[in-house]
Amino acid sequence: MANLSTFVTKIENFLNNIAHLEITTAVGEFNLRYDPATGKWVPVESADGLNAIRTDINLFQGDLTTAIHNRFAGDAGNAIRAFHETQVGKAEGIVKGNIDAFKEMVILLAQARAENDGAHAAGDGQDGAGHEGAGGAGGAAGGGGSDS
């Protein structure tokens, strides 16, 4: 069943993407580069380094790690740190939404599997191995005689 396979692949990708939630607040000149390994856009450091605050939240272990460029230390960085803190706070809503979406996907997967299993058990003319039943195209058992 192609749709079920596609659905399972989407769930696997979803699980890989929700393991870590990364929040980056970058200031100054930088470019974004797409990283196909992670499926994310990441800032590329300039010659003087990336002026950024990065927070990584490990959603499975609950660990939170924040790295702050020294440019944002002290009073000079109060505004950007406050902004970044707001972004991290918004992440709670994102995480909750991801968990709710995951629950819905698990329920849909279970329903799809039950429907798929039910179709096979409902007597679709084949046994579980895909062979036709006794009354199928193979004819009656013990045959070979003629009506003449």
Secondary structure, 3 states (H helix, E strand, C coil): CHHHHHHHHHHHHHHHHHCEEEEEEECCCCEEEEECCCCEEEEECCCCCCCEEEEEEECCCCCEEEEECHHHCCHHHHHHHHHHHHHHHHHHHHHHHHHHHHHHHHHHHHHHHHHHHHHHHCCCCECCCCCECCCCCCCCCCCCCCCC
